[in-house]
């Protein structure tokens, strides 16, 4: 006798009617509606595991509060808590299937979470998926909650987790530049303003500036986390806390802070917090700031490595791939180019976040899903870009010391550095003649007797050229000799 075949579907009902759901799916009818309504990006919310973990944390904190208040029976609460723990540990993420771009202010995401938790909870209770009379996605998992406080809270919590990962990657990139700064500090080169020769500096100073630029943005991004640590959990629909116990908001936020090990605090005025997305705009803004600066750094790396014959050729980037299908031997700066494109994307994402925040109306902003998608993309792509830039580019950069020294010797920048010793007019004359004849500033200064060989040797060092007024004694001696001897014209 053949065994009875396992049903391929189960039937669930909602306000709009009954639908068949795949029997093995942990999601239910509300998620099915979302799959049909929002086939937009093809990117499910599970793409952002920090968001899924945050949703489970919020549901767990809410359940703990409801259990403590006597609003939820212990067997139901234990099943919900166990399901949340599994999701927080990375299980069932493939069941979070709704598209990242969705109408309804995140309702589809919240329903997806409710259904997955309820159906996994039912399994843990020894029951079948869909037996909602025993454990209901809305009546039990979503008790005392609304999408309008669950989704914003989970978004801020998930962003907090993601940003901590970005900060770690930024620190690694900063350290890579700092290491190169120390390695390159003795190497003299031409500093440039407006792409024209300016004054001498060292390659180490140039790389030290990159490290400091990144460090400054680490601080700004860290500051932005304090803003998204304030949540509206307990606000329910619009901030009045309707359908929730008076003590629920405080208890739920306390549990959420303990579970997440973050300084989560309830908003001072929940009506304001439910409609205000200013904190998300602030986070997006500092991400844009960092993207802008790291893109500028990559522009500099590309420019400094340009050539190798017809460009600056002052540094060599690690070769990571053949550069052309038609030009043999060509190597392109593909890693900095990738980072540039990530930066362009982040800047565009910031525009999206800004417009979505502005588009909110009255007591709720319905556009947080696109804000979430944009922010997680920015954070995650910047994190990966920082790691790749550090590992596959910065740590392998080599300096072309001879090329930099040749550029310096042939540049009028050296004459500028000699101003305090030979005078502005002499320096101008030498610079003009060097540019006209192709001779070096060093040759002309010695030829004109403006400095002797020993003095010039003392001057053309990294310390003397990059640390103003280091050789005060030499300035005085040169001035005395110049007063005793007519200037060369």
Backbone torsions as a table, in degrees:
resi	resn	phi	psi	omega
1	UNK	NA	129.6	-179.0
2	UNK	-74.3	141.2	177.1
3	UNK	-65.9	152.9	177.9
4	UNK	-65.8	126.6	-178.3
5	UNK	-64.5	143.5	177.9
6	UNK	-72.6	131.8	178.4
7	UNK	-58.1	140.8	179.8
8	UNK	-86.5	-16.8	-178.7
9	UNK	-139.5	165.5	168.8
10	UNK	-130.5	155.6	-177.3
11	UNK	-103.7	131.1	175.0
12	UNK	-126.6	156.1	-177.8
13	UNK	-124.0	150.1	169.5
14	UNK	-142.0	-168.0	-177.4
15	UNK	-57.6	-30.5	-174.6
16	UNK	-90.4	-10.8	179.7
17	UNK	137.0	-164.7	-177.4
18	UNK	-104.4	145.9	177.9
19	UNK	-142.0	152.0	175.0
20	UNK	-87.4	134.1	-179.0
21	UNK	-117.0	139.8	174.9
22	UNK	-52.3	132.4	-172.9
23	UNK	-60.9	-31.7	-176.5
24	UNK	-89.2	-1.4	-178.5
25	UNK	-78.3	137.1	174.9
26	UNK	-84.6	-20.4	175.0
27	UNK	-81.6	167.2	-173.7
28	UNK	-130.1	-152.3	-169.6
29	UNK	-67.2	-36.1	179.9
30	UNK	-66.8	-37.4	176.6
31	UNK	-67.5	-39.5	177.5
32	UNK	-58.9	-44.1	178.0
33	UNK	-58.0	-41.3	-179.5
34	UNK	-66.5	-38.9	177.6
35	UNK	-61.0	-36.6	179.6
36	UNK	-77.6	-33.4	-175.2
37	UNK	-82.8	-28.9	-170.3
38	UNK	-128.2	56.4	172.9
39	UNK	-82.1	69.5	-168.9
40	UNK	-100.0	-70.3	-173.2
41	UNK	-92.0	-21.0	-172.6
42	UNK	75.8	6.6	-179.7
43	UNK	-105.7	114.2	179.5
44	UNK	-78.5	159.6	-179.9
45	UNK	-63.9	-19.8	177.5
46	UNK	-65.4	-12.8	174.6
47	UNK	-58.8	-26.0	-178.7
48	UNK	-111.2	85.2	-176.0
49	UNK	-60.5	-26.8	177.2
50	UNK	-63.3	-36.0	178.2
51	UNK	-68.7	-42.0	179.7
52	UNK	-64.8	-43.7	176.9
53	UNK	-59.8	-41.9	-179.1
54	UNK	-64.9	-40.5	177.2
55	UNK	-59.3	-44.0	179.2
56	UNK	-64.5	-38.4	177.4
57	UNK	-63.2	-43.3	179.7
58	UNK	-63.4	-45.5	179.6
59	UNK	-63.2	-37.4	179.1
60	UNK	-67.5	-45.2	179.6
61	UNK	-61.9	-41.3	178.7
62	UNK	-63.7	-42.5	-179.8
63	UNK	-65.0	-40.9	178.1
64	UNK	-61.9	-40.7	178.4
65	UNK	-65.5	-44.8	-179.9
66	UNK	-65.3	-36.3	176.5
67	UNK	-66.0	-43.1	-179.9
68	UNK	-63.5	-34.0	-179.6
69	UNK	-84.4	-1.6	179.1
70	UNK	76.5	19.9	-177.4
71	UNK	-93.6	-12.0	-176.6
72	UNK	-132.9	131.5	-179.5
73	UNK	-66.6	145.8	-175.0
74	UNK	-57.6	-45.8	179.8
75	UNK	-59.1	-41.8	177.4
76	UNK	-64.7	-45.5	-178.0
77	UNK	-61.2	-42.9	-178.8
78	UNK	-64.0	-38.1	177.9
79	UNK	-65.7	-43.0	178.6
80	UNK	-63.4	-46.2	-178.4
81	UNK	-61.4	-41.0	-179.9
82	UNK	-65.9	-40.9	178.0
83	UNK	-64.1	-41.4	178.2
84	UNK	-61.8	-41.1	179.4
85	UNK	-60.4	-41.8	179.4
86	UNK	-62.2	-42.7	-179.8
87	UNK	-66.9	-41.4	177.9
88	UNK	-61.3	-28.2	179.4
89	UNK	-87.1	3.0	175.2
90	UNK	103.9	-1.2	179.7
91	UNK	-81.3	155.3	172.8
92	UNK	64.3	11.3	-179.9
93	UNK	-63.3	-27.3	179.7
94	UNK	-68.7	-9.2	179.1
95	UNK	-89.3	-5.1	177.8
96	UNK	-93.6	90.4	-162.1
97	UNK	-110.4	-7.8	-175.7
98	UNK	-69.3	152.5	-176.8
99	UNK	-68.9	146.8	-179.7
100	UNK	-65.1	-25.6	178.2
101	UNK	-102.4	117.6	-172.5
102	UNK	-154.4	148.4	170.5
103	UNK	-79.7	172.2	174.7
104	UNK	92.1	12.6	174.4
105	UNK	62.4	24.9	179.8
106	UNK	97.0	6.4	-179.2
107	UNK	-58.4	-40.1	-179.2
108	UNK	-63.5	-37.1	177.2
109	UNK	-65.9	-45.6	179.7
110	UNK	-62.8	-42.4	179.0
111	UNK	-65.1	-40.7	177.2
112	UNK	-56.8	-45.3	179.0
113	UNK	-65.0	-44.8	-180.0
114	UNK	-58.0	-44.9	-176.4
115	UNK	-69.2	-42.8	179.7
116	UNK	-62.9	-44.7	-179.7
117	UNK	-65.2	-42.4	-179.2
118	UNK	-64.0	-46.1	-176.5
119	UNK	-70.9	-35.0	174.4
120	UNK	-69.7	-37.2	176.4
121	UNK	-61.5	-40.5	177.4
122	UNK	-61.5	-42.3	177.0
123	UNK	-59.5	-43.2	-179.6
124	UNK	-66.3	-24.8	176.2
125	UNK	-85.2	0.4	-179.5
126	UNK	83.5	17.5	-177.9
127	UNK	-113.5	171.5	-177.0
128	UNK	-88.2	153.9	174.1
129	UNK	-58.3	142.3	177.3
130	UNK	89.5	-4.2	178.2
131	UNK	-83.1	67.2	-170.9
132	UNK	-71.3	-11.1	174.7
133	UNK	-65.2	-22.0	179.7
134	UNK	-96.0	-33.1	178.0
135	UNK	-152.9	111.6	-169.7
136	UNK	-102.6	137.0	179.9
137	UNK	-58.9	-37.5	-176.0
138	UNK	-97.2	-49.3	-176.5
139	UNK	-63.0	-33.1	-174.7
140	UNK	-110.8	-57.2	-177.3
141	UNK	-65.2	-36.0	-176.8
142	UNK	-99.3	16.4	-176.4
143	UNK	-57.8	132.0	178.1
144	UNK	65.2	21.1	-177.5
145	UNK	-127.0	163.5	170.5
146	UNK	-138.6	154.0	171.2
147	UNK	-52.0	-32.5	-171.4
148	UNK	-72.6	-11.8	170.3
149	UNK	-115.6	-28.1	178.5
150	UNK	-68.1	-50.8	-174.4
151	UNK	-65.1	-49.3	178.3
152	UNK	-60.2	-37.8	179.9
153	UNK	-66.9	-45.6	179.6
154	UNK	-64.4	-38.0	178.4
155	UNK	-60.7	-47.5	-179.2
156	UNK	-66.0	-40.2	179.1
157	UNK	-66.0	-45.3	178.8
158	UNK	-63.2	-40.2	176.7
159	UNK	-61.8	-39.5	178.7
160	UNK	-57.5	-47.6	178.9
161	UNK	-60.9	-45.2	-177.1
162	UNK	-65.4	-41.5	-178.5
163	UNK	-65.6	-34.8	176.7
164	UNK	-60.6	-37.6	175.4
165	UNK	-66.4	-39.0	176.8
166	UNK	-62.6	-43.8	-179.2
167	UNK	-61.1	-37.1	177.1
168	UNK	-63.1	-43.1	178.8
169	UNK	-66.8	-38.8	177.6
170	UNK	-62.7	-40.5	178.8
171	UNK	-62.2	-39.1	177.4
172	UNK	-64.9	-39.8	177.8
173	UNK	-67.6	-42.4	177.3
174	UNK	-58.7	-44.1	-179.6
175	UNK	-64.0	-36.5	177.7
176	UNK	-61.8	-42.4	177.6
177	UNK	-68.5	-37.7	178.5
178	UNK	-63.7	-41.0	178.2
179	UNK	-62.1	-43.9	178.0
180	UNK	-66.6	-34.0	177.7
181	UNK	-59.3	-45.7	178.3
182	UNK	-63.8	-41.8	-179.8
183	UNK	-63.4	-38.4	-173.2
184	UNK	-95.3	0.9	-173.2
185	UNK	-60.1	-32.6	-179.2
186	UNK	-79.3	-5.3	-169.1
187	UNK	-93.4	112.3	-179.6
188	UNK	-76.1	149.2	178.2
189	UNK	-158.4	177.3	176.1
190	UNK	-88.3	127.0	167.9
191	UNK	-85.9	148.6	-172.6
192	UNK	-129.9	144.5	169.3
193	UNK	-127.8	136.8	-177.0
194	UNK	54.5	33.7	-179.6
195	UNK	65.2	13.8	177.4
196	UNK	-111.7	151.5	178.7
197	UNK	-56.6	134.9	-179.1
198	UNK	-120.4	-89.0	-178.1
199	UNK	-139.0	162.6	180.0
200	UNK	-67.9	151.8	172.6
201	UNK	-154.4	-178.5	172.8
202	UNK	-109.1	155.1	176.5
203	UNK	-62.9	-31.0	177.0
204	UNK	-63.3	-38.8	177.1
205	UNK	-63.8	-39.3	179.6
206	UNK	-62.8	-44.2	-179.6
207	UNK	-73.8	-29.7	175.9
208	UNK	-63.5	-37.5	177.6
209	UNK	-61.6	-40.0	178.5
210	UNK	-60.8	-44.3	-179.2
211	UNK	-61.5	-42.9	-178.4
212	UNK	-67.8	-38.2	178.1
213	UNK	-59.0	-41.8	179.1
214	UNK	-68.6	-42.7	179.8
215	UNK	-60.3	-37.0	177.9
216	UNK	-61.8	-40.8	-178.3
217	UNK	-76.2	-25.5	171.0
218	UNK	-57.6	-43.2	-179.8
219	UNK	-65.9	-42.8	-178.6
220	UNK	-65.4	-41.2	-179.9
221	UNK	-67.6	-40.0	177.8
222	UNK	-61.1	-39.8	177.7
223	UNK	-61.5	-36.3	-177.1
224	UNK	-67.0	-22.0	179.8
225	UNK	-65.4	-28.2	179.1
226	UNK	-63.6	-31.1	-178.7
227	UNK	-71.4	-37.8	-178.0
228	UNK	-90.0	7.3	172.3
229	UNK	-84.5	-11.0	176.6
230	UNK	-92.7	121.5	-173.3
231	UNK	-123.8	164.4	-178.6
232	UNK	-108.2	23.6	179.1
233	UNK	-59.5	128.9	-174.6
234	UNK	102.7	-7.1	179.3
235	UNK	-72.8	-24.4	-170.5
236	UNK	51.4	-124.7	-166.6
237	UNK	-68.6	-53.4	-174.6
238	UNK	-130.9	2.1	-179.8
239	UNK	115.0	-5.1	179.5
240	UNK	-85.7	-11.2	179.7
241	UNK	75.6	20.4	-178.8
242	UNK	-58.9	142.1	179.9
243	UNK	71.9	8.2	176.5
244	UNK	-117.7	149.6	177.0
245	UNK	-62.8	144.1	-179.0
246	UNK	-55.9	-29.8	-178.9
247	UNK	-92.3	-2.9	-173.2
248	UNK	-62.7	-47.5	-174.6
249	UNK	-57.7	-48.6	-179.6
250	UNK	-62.8	-43.4	-179.6
251	UNK	-66.2	-45.2	-177.7
252	UNK	-62.5	-43.1	179.3
253	UNK	-66.7	-37.1	177.9
254	UNK	-63.3	-45.6	178.7
255	UNK	-63.9	-39.6	-179.2
256	UNK	-63.5	-40.4	178.3
257	UNK	-63.5	-42.0	-179.2
258	UNK	-68.9	-42.1	-178.6
259	UNK	-67.4	-38.9	-176.4
260	UNK	-86.7	-15.6	-175.4
261	UNK	59.9	34.0	177.0
262	UNK	-122.5	159.9	-178.9
263	UNK	-81.8	59.1	179.1
264	UNK	-72.9	130.9	179.2
265	UNK	-131.5	147.1	176.9
266	UNK	-73.8	144.4	177.8
267	UNK	-63.1	148.1	-177.9
268	UNK	-66.1	-36.0	-178.7
269	UNK	-135.5	106.3	-170.0
270	UNK	-68.6	-27.1	177.2
271	UNK	-64.6	-42.3	176.7
272	UNK	-66.7	-45.8	-174.3
273	UNK	-64.9	-28.1	-177.6
274	UNK	-73.2	-24.7	-178.5
275	UNK	-108.3	-15.0	-173.8
276	UNK	-93.0	120.8	177.8
277	UNK	-111.7	23.2	-178.2
278	UNK	-59.3	-34.0	180.0
279	UNK	-63.6	-36.5	178.8
280	UNK	-69.0	-36.4	175.7
281	UNK	-63.6	-39.3	179.3
282	UNK	-64.4	-46.1	178.7
283	UNK	-60.6	-45.5	179.2
284	UNK	-60.3	-38.4	-179.5
285	UNK	-64.3	-41.6	-180.0
286	UNK	-73.5	-29.4	173.3
287	UNK	-65.3	-40.3	177.1
288	UNK	-63.8	-40.5	178.6
289	UNK	-58.5	-47.3	-179.3
290	UNK	-65.5	-42.0	179.1
291	UNK	-59.7	-40.7	179.8
292	UNK	-62.7	-43.0	-176.7
293	UNK	-73.7	-40.0	179.9
294	UNK	-69.8	-29.5	175.6
295	UNK	-67.8	-39.9	176.3
296	UNK	-61.7	-41.6	178.0
297	UNK	-60.6	-42.9	-179.9
298	UNK	-68.5	-33.4	172.2
299	UNK	-57.6	-43.4	-179.4
300	UNK	-65.7	-41.9	178.7
301	UNK	-61.8	-41.4	178.6
302	UNK	-64.7	-42.0	-178.3
303	UNK	-68.9	-44.6	-178.4
304	UNK	-65.3	-26.6	-179.3
305	UNK	-97.0	3.4	-174.9
306	UNK	-63.7	152.8	-178.7
307	UNK	129.3	-129.8	7.5
308	UNK	-81.5	-11.0	-179.1
309	UNK	-102.5	-35.4	-173.3
310	UNK	-104.4	18.2	179.3
311	UNK	-132.0	-158.3	-178.4
312	UNK	-71.5	-46.5	178.2
313	UNK	53.5	37.2	179.9
314	UNK	-88.9	-21.8	174.3
315	UNK	-134.7	159.7	175.2
316	UNK	-118.0	122.7	175.3
317	UNK	-84.7	148.6	178.5
318	UNK	-59.9	135.3	177.8
319	UNK	-77.2	121.4	-177.1
320	UNK	-114.1	-13.4	179.9
321	UNK	-168.4	155.2	172.6
322	UNK	-60.6	141.0	-171.3
323	UNK	-91.7	-13.7	-174.1
324	UNK	-156.2	150.0	174.6
325	UNK	-89.7	-5.6	-176.9
326	UNK	-126.5	-23.8	-176.7
327	UNK	-107.9	100.0	-176.4
328	UNK	-60.5	139.1	175.4
329	UNK	81.3	-3.3	-177.1
330	UNK	-77.0	133.3	177.1
331	UNK	-121.7	128.6	-177.6
332	UNK	-104.8	154.6	177.4
333	UNK	-80.2	66.2	-168.1
334	UNK	-69.6	-29.5	-178.9
335	UNK	-71.4	-50.4	174.8
336	UNK	-59.4	-35.1	178.2
337	UNK	-63.5	-38.6	176.9
338	UNK	-63.1	-42.8	-179.2
339	UNK	-64.6	-39.9	175.2
340	UNK	-54.0	-45.3	-176.8
341	UNK	-68.9	-36.1	173.5
342	UNK	-60.4	-42.9	179.8
343	UNK	-61.9	-42.1	178.2
344	UNK	-59.8	-41.4	179.6
345	UNK	-63.1	-44.1	-178.5
346	UNK	-62.9	-40.8	178.6
347	UNK	-63.0	-40.2	175.5
348	UNK	-66.2	-39.6	177.2
349	UNK	-60.6	-35.7	179.2
350	UNK	-63.9	-37.6	175.8
351	UNK	-62.4	-42.3	178.8
352	UNK	-61.1	-46.7	179.5
353	UNK	-61.5	-41.9	-179.3
354	UNK	-61.7	-48.0	-178.7
355	UNK	-67.5	-36.8	178.8
356	UNK	-66.3	-39.2	177.7
357	UNK	-65.6	-40.9	179.4
358	UNK	-67.3	-28.6	-175.0
359	UNK	-79.3	-3.2	178.5
360	UNK	-62.4	152.0	-177.4
361	UNK	-134.8	131.7	174.6
362	UNK	53.6	-123.5	-168.4
363	UNK	-86.8	2.8	-177.3
364	UNK	-153.8	147.5	169.9
365	UNK	-102.8	115.4	-176.1
366	UNK	-80.8	-2.9	-169.0
367	UNK	-108.2	19.5	178.6
368	UNK	-64.5	-28.4	176.8
369	UNK	-57.7	-42.5	179.3
370	UNK	-72.9	-29.0	174.2
371	UNK	-66.0	-42.7	178.8
372	UNK	-62.1	-48.6	180.0
373	UNK	-57.5	-45.8	-178.5
374	UNK	-65.4	-44.2	-177.2
375	UNK	-68.9	-44.2	178.8
376	UNK	-64.8	-39.0	175.2
377	UNK	-58.7	-47.9	-178.5
378	UNK	-59.9	-48.8	-177.5
379	UNK	-63.8	-48.8	-175.7
380	UNK	-67.1	-41.4	-179.6
381	UNK	-70.4	-37.6	175.4
382	UNK	-64.6	-40.3	179.2
383	UNK	-60.2	-48.4	-179.7
384	UNK	-65.9	-39.2	-179.8
385	UNK	-63.2	-41.3	179.2
386	UNK	-61.5	-44.3	-178.2
387	UNK	-66.1	-43.2	-179.7
388	UNK	-67.9	-41.3	178.9
389	UNK	-61.0	-42.4	179.3
390	UNK	-67.1	-49.3	-171.3
391	UNK	-77.4	-38.1	-172.3
392	UNK	-106.4	4.0	178.8
393	UNK	-137.6	-70.7	-168.0
394	UNK	-59.2	-46.3	-175.6
395	UNK	-64.8	-20.1	-179.4
396	UNK	-103.2	6.6	-178.9
397	UNK	-67.6	136.6	176.4
398	UNK	-117.8	149.0	-179.5
399	UNK	-97.5	139.9	171.7
400	UNK	-96.8	80.9	-172.2
401	UNK	-61.2	-40.0	-178.2
402	UNK	-66.0	-40.1	178.8
403	UNK	-63.5	-44.1	179.8
404	UNK	-63.2	-40.7	-180.0
405	UNK	-67.6	-38.0	177.6
406	UNK	-64.2	-43.4	177.0
407	UNK	-59.5	-41.8	-178.7
408	UNK	-66.3	-44.6	-178.9
409	UNK	-62.7	-32.0	-177.3
410	UNK	-92.4	-0.2	-174.6
411	UNK	-101.0	148.1	174.5
412	UNK	-69.7	-8.5	178.6
413	UNK	-58.6	-33.2	179.9
414	UNK	-66.5	-35.4	178.3
415	UNK	-63.8	-38.9	177.2
416	UNK	-58.6	-41.2	-179.3
417	UNK	-67.7	-21.6	-178.3
418	UNK	-90.6	-0.3	-179.8
419	UNK	-47.8	-49.8	-176.6
420	UNK	-63.0	-19.0	-173.9
421	UNK	-100.7	-35.5	-175.6
422	UNK	-115.7	-5.2	178.8
423	UNK	90.7	152.4	-173.8
424	UNK	-65.2	-42.8	-176.8
425	UNK	-66.4	-43.3	176.7
426	UNK	-62.2	-41.8	180.0
427	UNK	-63.1	-39.9	178.4
428	UNK	-63.9	-42.8	179.4
429	UNK	-62.1	-44.8	-180.0
430	UNK	-64.5	-43.6	-178.9
431	UNK	-62.2	-44.0	-179.0
432	UNK	-63.8	-43.4	-179.6
433	UNK	-68.2	-37.0	179.2
434	UNK	-63.3	-42.6	179.5
435	UNK	-67.2	-35.8	-177.5
436	UNK	-75.4	-35.0	-172.9
437	UNK	-102.5	-18.3	-176.0
438	UNK	83.3	0.5	177.2
439	UNK	-78.3	162.5	-177.6
440	UNK	-86.7	154.1	175.4
441	UNK	-59.1	-38.5	-179.4
442	UNK	-58.2	-47.3	-179.1
443	UNK	-60.9	-46.5	-174.6
444	UNK	-68.6	-38.1	178.8
445	UNK	-62.7	-43.2	178.5
446	UNK	-68.3	-41.4	-178.9
447	UNK	-62.2	-39.1	-178.3
448	UNK	-84.1	-3.7	178.3
449	UNK	71.7	22.8	-179.7
450	UNK	-73.4	-29.5	174.2
451	UNK	-145.6	150.7	173.8
452	UNK	-88.9	172.0	-173.9
453	UNK	-60.3	-39.3	-179.1
454	UNK	-66.4	-43.0	179.3
455	UNK	-63.2	-43.8	-178.2
456	UNK	-65.2	-37.9	177.7
457	UNK	-62.5	-40.9	178.5
458	UNK	-65.1	-32.5	-175.5
459	UNK	-78.6	-38.2	-173.3
460	UNK	-89.0	68.8	174.1
461	UNK	-132.0	157.4	178.6
462	UNK	-56.5	-40.1	-177.9
463	UNK	-64.3	-46.7	-176.1
464	UNK	-70.9	-37.1	-174.4
465	UNK	-82.7	-21.6	-174.5
466	UNK	-115.0	-4.2	177.2
467	UNK	-124.0	99.0	-171.7
468	UNK	-52.4	137.8	172.1
469	UNK	64.2	27.8	177.7
470	UNK	-67.0	-35.4	-173.9
471	UNK	-107.9	63.2	-177.8
472	UNK	-61.7	-38.4	-179.3
473	UNK	-63.7	-36.8	179.7
474	UNK	-69.4	-37.7	177.5
475	UNK	-57.9	-46.4	-178.1
476	UNK	-64.3	-41.4	-178.4
477	UNK	-66.8	-39.2	179.0
478	UNK	-66.8	-40.7	179.0
479	UNK	-62.3	-40.0	178.9
480	UNK	-62.5	-43.5	-179.0
481	UNK	-66.1	-37.0	179.0
482	UNK	-67.0	-35.5	178.9
483	UNK	-68.4	-28.7	-178.6
484	UNK	-85.4	-11.9	-174.9
485	UNK	-133.7	130.0	179.6
486	UNK	-58.3	143.7	179.2
487	UNK	-65.2	146.2	176.1
488	UNK	-78.4	129.8	-179.9
489	UNK	-110.5	NA	NA
